[in-house]
Amino acid sequence: MKKHGFNYLDAARAGVVLCSILFQYHSTTLKEIDPYVAAGIVAQGIIEAAKTVPPPLKSSSR
């Protein structure tokens, strides 16, 4: 992530895109998994990742 100049948000976005591309490939080309199931797995992963984000260490108080 840091090697390529990504911050945490950009790295998360890149991960979502990569995961979506891989699932699309497997569901359309290899026909290993149903496209609707693949979309559900990707969506569930995004939701789980969003729920497990740690709070910032130093928050600014206003």
Secondary structure as UniProt FT lines:
FT   TURN            2..5
FT   HELIX           8..28
FT   HELIX           35..51
//
